[in-house]
């Protein structure tokens, strides 16, 4: 007996991108830069979360435990897990229901906003993902045990995921910095947007909750990525 895999419907950003291209083509008008890009630009708010190794998962949830999918994310193969944790900060203040993102990685890392850091008593360093040397640690509590992290608590740098085709279009390479203009009534411009390039990436910007709240980012908010 064979199983049939059902493809999920295309993301709203992809549909809007294709419709916009079709409308401009029918009107015979030149595409604006954002519409002419090879792929749609999606800007998402990355709420507080953690990445864990399989060893840490088993300490917290029991031997042999595997993370379960709660919701698939925009990046291929990435998901928000059903499992959540309690984070205990240096002042014994806690954040409950801290979401784990899967699949498991080869290091343990927690990404918080600047406001989270103040509430918990962390002096959060601004780092790119994976750069956890000389960063603060914390205690995590799960249903089956405690796990102490010696390091790995950061405020993640705002960044954009893109594949090589996107990088060529925007004229950038991995490690470069870009600017993101966010429109609407609370329009802002964010600089120092770290570029991350990989063939598996879809074009997506990640900002944290502080940045998203500052501009009241909504699905219909106009955004523009520039070099």
C-alpha positions as CSV (number, residue, x, y, z in Angstrom):
1,X,0.0,0.0,0.0
2,X,1.5,3.3,-1.1
3,X,1.0,6.7,0.6
4,X,0.2,9.8,-1.4
5,X,1.9,13.0,-0.3
6,X,-0.3,16.0,-0.4
7,X,1.4,19.2,-1.4
8,X,0.5,22.2,0.8
9,X,-1.0,25.2,-1.1
10,X,1.4,27.9,-2.1
11,X,2.1,30.6,0.4
12,X,0.1,33.8,0.1
13,X,3.2,35.8,-0.7
14,X,3.9,33.5,-3.7
15,X,0.3,33.9,-5.0
16,X,0.4,37.7,-4.7
17,X,3.7,37.8,-6.5
18,X,2.4,35.7,-9.4
19,X,-0.8,37.7,-9.7
20,X,1.1,41.0,-9.6
21,X,3.4,39.8,-12.4
22,X,0.3,38.7,-14.5
23,X,-1.5,42.0,-14.0
24,X,1.5,44.1,-15.1
25,X,2.1,41.8,-18.1
26,X,-1.5,42.2,-19.2
27,X,-1.4,46.0,-18.9
28,X,1.9,46.1,-20.8
29,X,3.5,48.1,-18.1
30,X,7.1,47.6,-16.8
31,X,7.2,45.7,-13.5
32,X,8.3,47.7,-10.4
33,X,11.5,46.3,-8.9
34,X,9.8,44.3,-6.1
35,X,7.4,42.7,-8.6
36,X,10.2,42.0,-11.1
37,X,12.3,40.1,-8.6
38,X,12.6,36.3,-9.4
39,X,10.9,35.4,-6.1
40,X,8.4,37.1,-3.7
41,X,9.8,38.8,-0.6
42,X,8.3,37.7,2.6
43,X,8.9,39.5,5.9
44,X,8.2,37.5,9.1
45,X,8.4,38.3,12.8
46,X,10.5,35.7,14.5
47,X,9.2,35.3,18.0
48,X,11.3,34.0,20.9
49,X,12.3,30.4,20.3
50,X,15.0,27.8,20.9
51,X,17.0,25.3,18.8
52,X,18.2,22.1,20.6
53,X,20.4,19.1,20.0
54,X,18.8,15.6,20.1
55,X,20.7,15.0,23.3
56,X,19.1,18.0,25.0
57,X,15.7,17.0,23.8
58,X,16.0,13.6,25.4
59,X,17.1,15.1,28.7
60,X,14.1,17.4,28.7
61,X,11.5,15.1,27.2
62,X,12.7,11.6,27.8
63,X,15.1,9.1,26.1
64,X,14.3,8.5,22.4
65,X,11.9,11.5,22.2
66,X,11.5,13.0,18.8
67,X,10.2,16.5,18.1
68,X,6.6,16.6,16.7
69,X,5.5,19.0,14.1
70,X,3.1,21.7,15.2
71,X,3.4,23.9,12.1
72,X,5.6,23.9,9.1
73,X,7.6,27.1,8.5
74,X,8.3,29.0,5.3
75,X,11.8,27.7,5.0
76,X,11.8,24.1,3.5
77,X,12.0,21.4,6.2
78,X,11.8,23.8,9.2
79,X,9.0,23.6,11.7
80,X,7.6,24.8,15.0
81,X,7.4,21.9,17.3
82,X,4.5,20.9,19.5
83,X,7.0,20.8,22.4
84,X,7.6,23.9,24.6
85,X,9.8,24.6,27.5
86,X,10.2,26.8,30.5
87,X,13.3,29.1,30.5
88,X,14.7,30.2,33.8
89,X,16.7,33.4,33.7
90,X,19.5,34.7,35.9
91,X,17.1,36.5,38.3
92,X,15.0,33.4,38.6
93,X,12.4,35.0,36.3
94,X,10.9,32.6,33.8
95,X,9.4,32.5,30.4
96,X,7.0,29.6,29.9
97,X,5.9,27.9,26.7
98,X,9.1,28.7,24.9
99,X,8.7,27.1,21.5
100,X,11.2,24.7,20.1
101,X,12.0,24.9,16.3
102,X,12.9,21.7,14.5
103,X,14.6,19.7,13.3
104,X,17.3,19.3,15.9
105,X,20.6,21.0,15.4
106,X,24.2,20.5,16.4
107,X,24.1,23.2,19.0
108,X,21.7,24.6,21.6
109,X,20.6,28.2,21.1
110,X,17.9,30.5,22.4
111,X,16.8,33.6,20.5
112,X,15.1,36.3,22.5
113,X,14.1,39.9,21.8
114,X,15.8,42.9,23.6
115,X,12.6,43.3,25.7
116,X,12.7,39.6,26.7
117,X,16.3,40.1,27.8
118,X,15.4,43.0,30.1
119,X,12.6,41.1,31.7
120,X,14.7,38.1,32.4
121,X,17.9,39.9,33.4
122,X,20.0,39.0,30.4
123,X,22.5,41.4,28.8
124,X,21.8,39.9,25.4
125,X,24.6,40.0,22.8
126,X,23.5,40.7,19.2
127,X,24.7,37.7,17.2
128,X,24.2,35.8,14.0
129,X,22.7,32.3,14.4
130,X,25.3,29.8,15.5
131,X,27.7,32.4,16.9
132,X,27.4,31.6,20.6
133,X,30.9,32.0,21.9
134,X,31.0,34.0,25.1
135,X,27.2,34.3,25.3
136,X,25.2,33.8,28.5
137,X,23.6,30.5,29.4
138,X,20.4,29.6,31.2
139,X,18.4,26.7,32.7
140,X,15.7,25.0,30.7
141,X,12.9,22.9,32.3
142,X,11.0,20.2,30.5
143,X,8.5,17.6,31.6
144,X,11.2,15.0,32.2
145,X,14.1,17.0,33.5
146,X,16.3,20.1,33.5
147,X,19.0,21.1,31.0
148,X,21.6,23.7,31.8
149,X,23.1,25.7,28.9
150,X,26.5,27.2,29.6
151,X,26.0,29.5,26.6
152,X,23.7,30.1,23.7
153,X,21.3,32.8,24.7
154,X,21.3,35.6,22.1
155,X,19.4,38.4,20.4
156,X,19.5,37.3,16.7
157,X,20.6,39.8,14.1
158,X,17.9,40.7,11.7
159,X,18.6,38.8,8.5
160,X,17.4,37.8,5.1
161,X,17.4,34.2,3.7
162,X,17.9,34.0,-0.1
163,X,19.1,31.6,-2.7
164,X,21.9,32.3,-5.2
165,X,19.4,33.5,-7.8
166,X,18.0,36.1,-5.4
167,X,21.6,37.1,-4.4
168,X,22.5,37.7,-8.0
169,X,19.3,39.8,-8.5
170,X,20.0,42.0,-5.5
171,X,23.8,42.1,-6.2
172,X,24.8,40.8,-2.8
173,X,26.7,37.8,-1.3
174,X,26.6,35.9,2.0
175,X,27.7,38.1,4.9
176,X,26.7,41.4,3.2
177,X,24.3,43.9,4.8
178,X,21.1,45.2,3.3
179,X,18.3,47.7,4.1
180,X,14.6,46.9,4.6
181,X,12.0,49.6,4.1
182,X,8.7,48.9,5.8
183,X,5.8,51.1,4.8
184,X,2.4,51.9,6.3
185,X,1.4,54.4,9.0
186,X,4.3,53.3,11.2
187,X,6.9,53.2,8.4
188,X,10.5,52.5,9.4
189,X,13.8,51.6,7.7
190,X,16.0,48.8,9.1
191,X,19.6,48.7,8.2
192,X,22.4,46.1,8.8
193,X,20.2,43.3,7.5
194,X,22.5,40.3,7.4
195,X,22.5,38.3,4.1
196,X,22.4,34.5,4.4
197,X,22.6,32.6,1.1
198,X,22.0,28.9,0.5
199,X,20.4,27.0,-2.5
200,X,17.7,25.7,-0.2
201,X,16.6,29.1,1.1
202,X,13.4,30.9,0.1
203,X,13.5,34.7,0.1
204,X,12.5,35.7,3.6
205,X,13.4,38.4,6.1
206,X,13.3,37.7,9.8
207,X,12.9,40.5,12.3
208,X,12.2,40.1,16.0
209,X,9.0,41.0,17.9
210,X,10.4,44.4,19.1
211,X,11.0,45.4,15.5
212,X,7.7,44.0,14.2
213,X,5.7,45.8,16.9
214,X,7.5,49.1,16.2
215,X,6.1,49.2,12.7
216,X,2.9,47.3,13.3
217,X,3.9,44.8,10.6
218,X,0.8,43.2,8.9
219,X,0.5,40.8,6.0
220,X,-0.5,43.7,3.7
221,X,2.3,46.1,4.8
222,X,4.4,47.1,1.8
223,X,8.1,46.2,2.2
224,X,11.2,46.8,0.0
225,X,14.6,45.2,0.3
226,X,17.6,47.3,-1.0
227,X,21.3,47.0,-1.1
